[in-house]
Amino acid sequence: MKKILNARLCLLLLLLMIVALLPACKKINDSSNAGAPSITSVRLYHPSPQDTLIGTGNLNTDTSFTGHSGKYVVIIGHNLQNATNITFNGVPTSFNTALFAPNSAVVSIPYIEFSTIDTAKLYTIQYSTLAGSTTFAFKLGPAAPIISAVSDVFAAPGDSVYLYGSNLVLVQQLTYGGTNIPRFNSNVNGTSLGFLMPATTSDKLIIVTTKSGTARDTINAKPIIYGISNCNANVGDSVYVYGAYLKTIQSISFGGASITNFTEGPHGVYVKFAAPASNSYASGPVTIVTSYGTVSTVYKVNTQNIDKVGLLGDMEWGDNFGFGWGASEHLTYAQADFNGSMGTNNSQFMYIDNPVLAGGASVYIPLGNSNTGNHWLPVANIIDPPANWALQFDISVAKPWNGGTLYIRTEFAGDSYVARYEPWKIPGSNVTKAFITKGWETVIIPLSAFKSTVNELGDGASISQISQLLGPTGANSYNMTLKNFDTSPTATGFYVAIDNIRCVKIK
C-alpha cells in the first residue's frame, strides 16, 4: 500500500513539473509574445560601417530623402521581427524576413506616385507586426520641382496652360506673372502642371512651391523664326514668317523694308503681311522685335538677281544659269498658272510637267551641271556642322502632287548621300495627302538632311561633315531626280516650277 501511495505521489509531482515548465517553454520558443514594434531611426543601407543616418523621426531637422525607389534602408528599433506590413507614405513595400532581426529590418523603398498618395500619410513609415503597429516620421518625398517650359504664354484669359518640367507634385502654391493661381492639377508623373490663364499679370515670374521646395522661372517668350514662306516675294504677295512667340511685335524688317502693317497669328506661330515691291528695298535678313526680345534670320530675303553668294542656279542667262537642258524640264518666263496669292514670279524659271510615274520609274533633272565651279559655301566653312547650312530654292506646285520623291544629289557624293523632298507625306505616319501651293514658296533643306542608304536612297544616317557631300572645296555640281520608290504608279503627275537655287547659312 505504501509503495502504491509513493508511486502516485511521484506521478503527481511529475505532472506538476510539466505544467510548470509549459509557460516557460512557450516564452523561449514563441516570439509572438514580444511587445509592439517601435522605430528609433532609419539608415541608408551600405555594408558596415558606411551606413548613413537619414531619419531620426524629426521632420524639422531631418533632410529630405528623395528619388530612391528600389534603394534599401535599414529600419532601426525594437520588436521588428515578424512584420506583417510595412508602408512608406501609405505605399506598401515587399520584404524578406530573413533580413530582419529584433532590432533591425532591411527593406527596399517602393515606387511611389506622389501625385496619387494619401497626403495624410506623407512622410510616414507604418510598421505592423503580430503584436501591434507603429508610425514613424520619415521625410521621404519627391525631389525639388523644376520648370522647363510653358505651353502657351500668349493664351487668352481662361484658356488652359501647362507648365512642363519635373516633380510638379504636392504643389502648395502657384504664382504666374505675379497672380496667385488658386486651382491647378498635376499629371500623374509630375511632368506637367495645368491651370487657367489669369486675366491679368504684373510681372514675368513663375513660382511653384511644393512640399519639396520652390521652383522659379521667367515667362520667356523670346521670338523664334523657323522659316519664311517666300524669300523672293513680289509686291502684294502674302508673306508668312513662321516661328514661335511671334506676338507683341513692335517692329518687322523684311530685308531692307520696314513692315508696319501685319497680322499676328494665333498663339504666336506666324505673322503675315503683304510684300513690298522687291525693287524698293535691299537684300537682307528678316528681323522681328517683340516686347520679349529680338530675332533675326541668318540668311537673307529678296535675293533673286541681287545676291550671288551661294547661288547655284537662277535660271537666268549668265554664269549662274543652272539649267541642264534635260528632256523633262522647260524654261519659261512669267507663266501665270504658277503664280498665286502666296507668291508670284515674273522672272525666267524652270518647270517640269511629268505624267504619272510607273512603279520604280524615275525622271532625271540635270540641274546645276553648268555650274561646276560654283561654291555652295566658302572653303573656310567646310568644317561647319552640316545643320548650319541648307539648300534653298523657290517652288510652285500648280497641280496636286501625291507620290514621287524629288531627291537631290551632288556629283561628289553621288548616291552615297542624297536628300529627299516629299511634301505630300504626313510626318510620322504612312498617310499621304496631295500637296499644292498657292503660288511660290521657299523650301529650306538643311545639309544634315542628306543621308545614306539603308533600304532606299536617303533613308539612312546623315552626313557628319559637309565635305562628304561637296568635297574639300565646297564647289560641286548637283542634280535632282523625280523617282517613284513605290511599286505602284504615283497617284498624280508632277507639274512643278523651281527657281533661285542656292546654299544659305541658317545657323
C-alpha positions as CSV (number, residue, x, y, z in Angstrom):
1,M,0.0,0.0,0.0
2,K,2.8,2.3,0.9
3,K,4.6,1.6,-2.4
4,I,1.4,2.4,-4.3
5,L,1.0,5.7,-2.5
6,N,4.6,6.7,-3.1
7,A,4.2,5.9,-6.8
8,R,1.1,8.1,-7.0
9,L,2.9,10.9,-5.3
10,C,5.8,10.7,-7.7
11,L,3.4,10.8,-10.7
12,L,1.6,13.8,-9.3
13,L,4.9,15.7,-8.8
14,L,6.0,14.9,-12.4
15,L,2.7,16.3,-13.8
16,L,3.1,19.4,-11.7
17,M,6.6,19.9,-13.0
18,I,5.5,19.6,-16.7
19,V,2.6,22.0,-16.2
20,A,5.1,24.5,-14.5
21,L,7.5,24.2,-17.4
22,L,5.0,24.7,-20.2
23,P,4.7,28.6,-20.0
24,A,8.5,28.9,-19.8
25,C,9.0,26.8,-22.9
26,K,6.4,28.9,-24.8
27,K,8.2,32.1,-23.8
28,I,11.5,30.7,-25.0
29,N,10.3,29.2,-28.4
30,D,7.5,31.6,-29.4
31,S,8.4,35.3,-30.2
32,S,4.9,36.3,-30.8
33,N,4.6,37.5,-27.2
34,A,7.2,40.2,-28.0
35,G,6.0,43.8,-27.4
36,A,4.7,46.1,-30.1
37,P,7.3,47.4,-32.6
38,S,8.9,50.8,-32.3
39,I,11.3,52.7,-34.6
40,T,14.1,55.0,-33.5
41,S,15.9,55.8,-36.8
42,V,16.3,54.9,-40.5
43,R,19.7,54.4,-42.2
44,L,20.6,54.1,-45.8
45,Y,21.9,50.5,-46.2
46,H,25.5,50.1,-47.1
47,P,28.0,47.5,-45.9
48,S,29.1,48.4,-42.4
49,P,30.5,50.8,-41.4
50,Q,29.2,53.0,-44.2
51,D,25.5,53.0,-43.1
52,T,24.2,56.6,-43.4
53,L,21.7,58.0,-40.9
54,I,18.8,59.5,-43.0
55,G,15.9,59.7,-40.5
56,T,15.6,60.3,-36.8
57,G,11.8,60.9,-36.7
58,N,12.1,64.7,-36.6
59,L,10.7,66.3,-39.7
60,N,12.0,69.7,-38.7
61,T,15.7,68.6,-38.6
62,D,15.8,65.6,-40.9
63,T,16.8,66.3,-44.5
64,S,14.6,65.1,-47.3
65,F,15.3,61.7,-48.8
66,T,14.3,61.8,-52.5
67,G,14.3,59.8,-55.6
68,H,15.4,56.5,-54.2
69,S,12.8,53.9,-55.4
70,G,14.4,50.5,-55.0
71,K,17.1,51.6,-52.6
72,Y,17.5,49.6,-49.4
73,V,17.2,51.2,-46.0
74,V,17.7,49.8,-42.5
75,I,14.9,50.4,-40.0
76,I,16.3,50.5,-36.5
77,G,14.1,49.9,-33.4
78,H,12.7,47.2,-31.2
79,N,10.5,44.2,-31.8
80,L,10.8,44.4,-35.6
81,Q,10.7,40.7,-36.2
82,N,7.5,39.1,-37.6
83,A,6.5,42.1,-39.7
84,T,3.2,41.7,-41.4
85,N,3.0,45.0,-43.3
86,I,5.4,47.9,-44.0
87,T,4.4,51.1,-45.9
88,F,6.2,54.2,-46.9
89,N,3.8,57.2,-47.4
90,G,1.0,54.7,-47.4
91,V,2.5,52.6,-50.2
92,P,3.3,49.0,-49.1
93,T,6.7,47.5,-49.8
94,S,7.7,43.9,-50.2
95,F,10.2,42.5,-47.8
96,N,12.2,39.4,-46.9
97,T,12.0,38.5,-43.2
98,A,15.4,36.7,-43.5
99,L,16.8,40.2,-43.4
100,F,15.1,41.0,-40.1
101,A,16.3,40.9,-36.5
102,P,14.5,42.1,-33.4
103,N,16.3,45.4,-33.5
104,S,16.6,46.0,-37.3
105,A,14.9,45.3,-40.6
106,V,16.3,45.8,-44.1
107,V,13.7,46.8,-46.7
108,S,13.5,48.5,-50.1
109,I,11.8,51.8,-50.9
110,P,8.8,51.1,-53.1
111,Y,8.0,53.1,-56.2
112,I,5.7,55.9,-55.1
113,E,3.5,58.0,-57.4
114,F,3.4,61.1,-55.2
115,S,0.5,62.6,-57.2
116,T,-1.8,59.8,-56.1
117,I,-0.9,59.1,-52.5
118,D,-3.0,59.9,-49.4
119,T,-1.3,63.1,-48.3
120,A,-2.3,62.4,-44.7
121,K,0.3,59.5,-44.8
122,L,3.1,61.6,-46.4
123,Y,6.4,61.4,-44.6
124,T,5.5,58.3,-42.6
125,I,6.6,54.7,-42.2
126,Q,3.8,52.4,-40.9
127,Y,5.3,49.2,-39.4
128,S,3.0,46.4,-38.3
129,T,3.7,43.1,-36.6
130,L,1.6,40.4,-34.9
131,A,1.9,42.3,-31.7
132,G,0.9,45.8,-32.9
133,S,2.0,48.7,-35.2
134,T,3.8,52.0,-35.0
135,T,4.1,55.1,-37.2
136,F,7.5,56.8,-37.7
137,A,8.0,60.3,-39.2
138,F,10.3,59.8,-42.3
139,K,10.9,62.6,-44.7
140,L,10.7,60.6,-48.0
141,G,9.3,62.7,-50.8
142,P,9.8,63.9,-54.4
143,A,12.8,66.0,-55.4
144,A,12.5,69.7,-55.7
145,P,10.3,70.9,-58.6
146,I,11.8,72.1,-61.9
147,I,10.1,74.3,-64.6
148,S,11.4,73.7,-68.1
149,A,8.7,75.3,-70.4
150,V,5.3,76.9,-70.7
151,S,2.8,75.6,-73.2
152,D,1.5,78.9,-74.3
153,V,2.5,82.2,-72.8
154,F,0.0,84.0,-75.1
155,A,-3.1,82.0,-74.1
156,A,-6.2,84.1,-73.6
157,P,-7.6,84.5,-70.1
158,G,-9.4,81.3,-69.1
159,D,-7.5,79.1,-71.6
160,S,-5.7,76.0,-70.4
161,V,-2.0,76.5,-69.9
162,Y,0.6,73.9,-68.8
163,L,3.9,74.2,-67.1
164,Y,6.3,71.4,-68.1
165,G,9.1,70.1,-66.0
166,S,9.6,67.5,-63.3
167,N,8.5,66.9,-59.7
168,L,5.5,69.2,-60.2
169,V,3.5,67.3,-57.5
170,L,2.3,68.1,-53.9
171,V,2.0,71.7,-55.1
172,Q,1.1,74.1,-52.3
173,Q,1.2,77.4,-54.2
174,L,1.4,78.6,-57.8
175,T,2.0,82.1,-58.9
176,Y,2.0,83.1,-62.6
177,G,3.0,86.5,-63.7
178,G,2.5,87.9,-60.2
179,T,-1.0,86.4,-59.9
180,N,-1.8,83.7,-57.5
181,I,-3.5,80.7,-59.2
182,P,-6.0,79.1,-56.8
183,R,-6.7,75.9,-58.8
184,F,-4.2,73.7,-60.6
185,N,-3.7,70.0,-61.4
186,S,-0.6,67.9,-61.8
187,N,-0.4,64.9,-64.2
188,V,0.3,61.5,-62.7
189,N,4.1,61.5,-63.1
190,G,4.5,65.2,-62.2
191,T,5.8,66.4,-65.6
192,S,3.1,69.0,-66.2
193,L,1.0,71.3,-64.1
194,G,-2.2,72.6,-65.6
195,F,-4.1,75.8,-64.8
196,L,-6.2,78.5,-66.4
197,M,-4.5,81.6,-67.7
198,P,-5.3,84.5,-65.4
199,A,-6.9,87.7,-66.6
200,T,-4.0,89.9,-65.6
201,T,-0.3,89.6,-64.8
202,S,2.0,92.1,-63.2
203,D,5.4,90.6,-63.9
204,K,7.2,87.8,-65.7
205,L,7.8,85.4,-62.9
206,I,6.5,81.9,-62.4
207,I,6.8,80.4,-58.9
208,V,5.8,76.9,-58.0
209,T,6.1,75.8,-54.3
210,T,5.7,72.2,-53.4
211,K,6.3,70.1,-50.3
212,S,9.9,69.6,-51.5
213,G,10.9,73.1,-52.5
214,T,10.3,76.0,-54.8
215,A,11.0,76.5,-58.5
216,R,11.3,79.9,-60.1
217,D,11.3,80.7,-63.8
218,T,10.8,83.7,-66.0
219,I,8.0,83.8,-68.6
220,N,10.2,83.6,-71.6
221,A,8.7,84.4,-75.0
222,K,11.7,85.5,-77.0
223,P,10.7,85.2,-80.6
224,I,11.9,82.4,-82.9
225,I,11.8,82.2,-86.7
226,Y,11.6,78.8,-88.3
227,G,11.1,79.8,-91.9
228,I,9.8,82.3,-94.4
229,S,7.0,81.3,-96.8
230,N,8.6,83.2,-99.7
231,C,12.0,84.7,-99.6
232,N,11.6,86.3,-103.0
233,A,8.1,87.7,-102.9
234,N,6.8,90.3,-105.3
235,V,4.7,93.3,-104.3
236,G,1.4,92.3,-102.8
237,D,2.2,88.7,-102.3
238,S,1.1,87.3,-98.9
239,V,4.2,86.5,-96.8
240,Y,4.2,84.4,-93.7
241,V,7.0,84.3,-91.2
242,Y,6.7,81.1,-89.3
243,G,8.0,80.5,-85.8
244,A,7.2,80.7,-82.1
245,Y,6.3,83.6,-79.7
246,L,5.6,86.0,-82.7
247,K,3.3,88.1,-80.6
248,T,3.5,91.6,-79.0
249,I,5.5,92.6,-82.2
250,Q,7.0,96.1,-82.1
251,S,8.7,96.1,-85.5
252,I,9.5,93.9,-88.5
253,S,12.3,94.4,-91.0
254,F,11.9,92.3,-94.2
255,G,15.3,92.5,-95.8
256,G,15.7,96.3,-96.1
257,A,12.0,97.1,-95.9
258,S,10.1,98.1,-92.7
259,I,6.8,96.3,-92.4
260,T,4.3,98.4,-90.4
261,N,1.0,96.6,-91.4
262,F,1.0,93.0,-90.3
263,T,-1.3,90.4,-88.6
264,E,-0.1,88.2,-85.8
265,G,-1.3,84.6,-86.0
266,P,-2.9,82.6,-83.1
267,H,-0.5,81.5,-80.3
268,G,2.3,83.4,-82.0
269,V,3.1,80.7,-84.6
270,Y,3.2,83.1,-87.5
271,V,2.9,86.7,-88.6
272,K,1.7,87.7,-92.1
273,F,1.9,90.8,-94.2
274,A,1.9,91.9,-97.9
275,A,5.3,92.0,-99.5
276,P,6.6,95.4,-100.6
277,A,7.9,95.9,-104.2
278,S,11.2,93.9,-104.5
279,N,13.0,96.7,-106.2
280,S,12.2,99.1,-103.4
281,Y,14.4,97.5,-100.7
282,A,17.8,95.8,-100.4
283,S,18.5,92.1,-99.8
284,G,18.9,91.4,-96.1
285,P,17.8,89.3,-93.1
286,V,14.3,89.3,-91.5
287,T,14.3,90.8,-88.1
288,I,11.4,90.9,-85.6
289,V,11.4,92.8,-82.4
290,T,8.8,91.9,-79.7
291,S,8.3,93.0,-76.1
292,Y,10.3,89.9,-75.1
293,G,13.3,90.2,-77.4
294,T,14.7,90.2,-80.9
295,V,15.3,87.5,-83.6
296,S,16.9,87.7,-87.0
297,T,17.4,85.2,-89.7
298,V,21.0,84.3,-90.7
299,Y,20.0,84.1,-94.3
300,K,18.7,86.9,-96.5
301,V,15.4,87.6,-98.4
302,N,15.0,89.4,-101.7
303,T,18.0,87.6,-103.2
304,Q,16.7,86.9,-106.7
305,N,19.0,88.7,-109.2
306,I,20.6,90.6,-106.3
307,D,22.6,88.3,-104.1
308,K,25.0,86.0,-105.8
309,V,26.5,84.4,-102.7
310,G,25.9,80.7,-102.7
311,L,23.8,80.9,-105.8
312,L,23.7,77.6,-107.7
313,G,21.0,78.3,-110.3
314,D,18.8,81.3,-111.0
315,M,17.6,80.1,-114.4
316,E,18.7,83.4,-115.9
317,W,21.2,83.7,-118.8
318,G,24.7,84.1,-117.3
319,D,27.2,82.4,-115.1
320,N,24.5,81.1,-112.6
321,F,22.1,79.7,-115.2
322,G,21.8,76.3,-113.6
323,F,19.6,74.8,-116.2
324,G,20.8,71.4,-117.5
325,W,18.8,71.1,-120.8
326,G,17.2,67.7,-119.9
327,A,14.2,66.2,-121.7
328,S,11.7,66.7,-118.8
329,E,12.2,70.3,-117.8
330,H,11.4,73.5,-119.6
331,L,12.4,77.2,-119.3
332,T,9.6,79.7,-119.2
333,Y,9.1,83.4,-118.4
334,A,6.2,84.6,-116.2
335,Q,3.9,81.6,-116.7
336,A,0.8,82.7,-114.9
337,D,-0.6,79.3,-113.7
338,F,2.4,79.0,-111.3
339,N,1.6,82.4,-109.6
340,G,-0.8,82.7,-106.7
341,S,-1.6,84.7,-103.6
342,M,1.4,83.3,-101.7
343,G,3.9,84.3,-104.3
344,T,4.5,85.4,-107.9
345,N,7.5,85.1,-110.1
346,N,8.0,87.4,-113.1
347,S,11.5,86.2,-114.0
348,Q,12.7,83.2,-116.0
349,F,12.3,79.8,-114.3
350,M,12.2,76.1,-114.9
351,Y,9.2,73.9,-114.7
352,I,8.6,70.1,-115.1
353,D,5.4,68.7,-116.5
354,N,5.6,64.9,-116.0
355,P,2.7,62.4,-116.1
356,V,2.0,59.7,-113.6
357,L,5.2,57.7,-112.8
358,A,5.1,53.9,-113.0
359,G,6.3,51.9,-110.0
360,G,10.1,52.1,-109.7
361,A,10.4,54.7,-112.6
362,S,12.4,57.9,-112.4
363,V,12.9,61.1,-114.3
364,Y,16.3,62.8,-114.4
365,I,16.5,66.6,-113.9
366,P,20.1,67.7,-114.6
367,L,20.1,71.0,-112.7
368,G,23.4,72.7,-111.9
369,N,25.6,70.8,-114.3
370,S,26.7,74.0,-115.9
371,N,27.8,75.5,-112.6
372,T,30.6,73.1,-111.7
373,G,32.8,75.9,-110.4
374,N,30.2,77.5,-108.2
375,H,30.8,77.3,-104.5
376,W,28.0,76.2,-102.2
377,L,29.8,77.8,-99.3
378,P,33.2,79.3,-98.6
379,V,36.1,76.8,-98.2
380,A,36.6,78.0,-94.7
381,N,33.1,76.9,-93.8
382,I,33.5,73.3,-94.9
383,I,34.3,72.4,-91.3
384,D,31.0,73.8,-90.1
385,P,28.3,71.5,-88.8
386,P,26.1,70.3,-91.7
387,A,22.9,71.6,-89.8
388,N,24.3,75.1,-90.1
389,W,23.8,75.3,-93.9
390,A,20.9,74.5,-96.2
391,L,19.9,74.0,-99.8
392,Q,17.3,76.7,-100.5
393,F,15.0,77.0,-103.6
394,D,11.7,78.6,-104.6
395,I,9.0,76.2,-105.7
396,S,5.5,76.4,-107.1
397,V,3.2,73.3,-107.3
398,A,0.4,74.3,-109.6
399,K,-1.4,70.9,-109.7
400,P,-1.9,68.4,-106.8
401,W,1.3,66.3,-106.3
402,N,1.0,63.0,-104.5
403,G,3.7,60.3,-104.9
404,G,7.1,60.5,-106.4
405,T,10.2,61.7,-104.5
406,L,12.3,64.7,-105.6
407,Y,15.7,63.6,-104.4
408,I,18.8,65.8,-104.7
409,R,22.3,64.6,-105.2
410,T,25.7,66.1,-105.7
411,E,28.3,64.9,-108.2
412,F,30.9,64.4,-105.4
413,A,28.6,62.2,-103.2
414,G,26.7,60.5,-105.9
415,D,24.0,58.2,-104.4
416,S,26.0,57.8,-101.2
417,Y,24.2,60.8,-99.6
418,V,21.0,62.3,-101.0
419,A,18.2,64.5,-99.7
420,R,14.5,63.7,-100.2
421,Y,11.8,66.2,-100.7
422,E,8.3,64.7,-100.2
423,P,5.9,67.4,-99.0
424,W,2.9,65.1,-99.7
425,K,3.9,62.8,-96.9
426,I,2.3,63.4,-93.5
427,P,5.2,63.3,-90.9
428,G,5.2,60.4,-88.5
429,S,2.6,58.3,-90.4
430,N,2.1,56.3,-93.6
431,V,-0.6,58.7,-94.7
432,T,-0.2,60.9,-97.8
433,K,-2.0,64.0,-98.9
434,A,-1.9,65.7,-102.2
435,F,0.3,68.8,-102.0
436,I,-0.3,72.1,-103.8
437,T,0.9,75.6,-103.3
438,K,-0.8,79.0,-103.7
439,G,1.9,80.3,-105.9
440,W,5.6,80.4,-105.0
441,E,7.1,79.2,-101.7
442,T,10.6,78.9,-100.4
443,V,12.0,75.4,-99.4
444,I,14.9,75.0,-97.0
445,I,16.6,71.6,-96.7
446,P,19.4,71.5,-94.2
447,L,22.6,69.8,-95.4
448,S,22.2,67.5,-92.5
449,A,19.1,66.1,-94.3
450,F,21.5,64.5,-96.9
451,K,21.5,60.9,-95.8
452,S,23.0,57.5,-96.7
453,T,21.0,54.4,-97.7
454,V,19.5,51.7,-95.5
455,N,16.6,50.5,-97.5
456,E,16.2,53.3,-100.0
457,L,18.2,56.3,-101.1
458,G,18.3,59.0,-98.4
459,D,16.7,57.0,-95.5
460,G,20.0,56.3,-93.6
461,A,22.4,58.3,-91.5
462,S,23.1,62.0,-92.0
463,I,26.4,63.3,-93.3
464,S,28.7,64.2,-90.4
465,Q,30.8,66.5,-92.4
466,I,29.9,68.9,-95.3
467,S,33.0,67.6,-97.2
468,Q,31.2,64.2,-97.5
469,L,28.7,66.0,-99.7
470,L,30.7,68.7,-101.5
471,G,34.3,67.6,-101.4
472,P,37.2,69.7,-99.9
473,T,36.4,73.0,-101.7
474,G,32.6,73.3,-101.4
475,A,32.3,73.6,-105.2
476,N,30.3,70.9,-106.9
477,S,27.5,70.3,-109.3
478,Y,24.2,68.8,-108.4
479,N,21.0,67.5,-109.9
480,M,17.6,66.3,-109.0
481,T,15.6,63.2,-109.8
482,L,11.9,62.5,-109.6
483,K,11.7,58.9,-108.5
484,N,8.8,56.6,-107.6
485,F,10.1,54.3,-104.8
486,D,6.8,52.5,-104.7
487,T,5.9,49.5,-106.8
488,S,2.6,51.1,-107.8
489,P,2.1,54.1,-110.0
490,T,2.0,57.6,-108.4
491,A,-1.4,58.9,-107.6
492,T,-0.7,62.1,-109.6
493,G,1.5,63.7,-112.1
494,F,4.2,66.3,-111.4
495,Y,3.6,69.8,-112.5
496,V,6.1,71.9,-110.6
497,A,8.2,75.0,-111.1
498,I,11.6,75.7,-109.4
499,D,13.8,78.8,-109.3
500,N,16.6,80.6,-107.4
501,I,18.5,77.6,-106.1
502,R,21.2,78.4,-103.6
503,C,23.0,77.3,-100.5
504,V,22.5,79.5,-97.4
505,K,23.7,79.6,-93.8
506,I,20.8,79.0,-91.5
507,K,22.6,78.9,-88.1
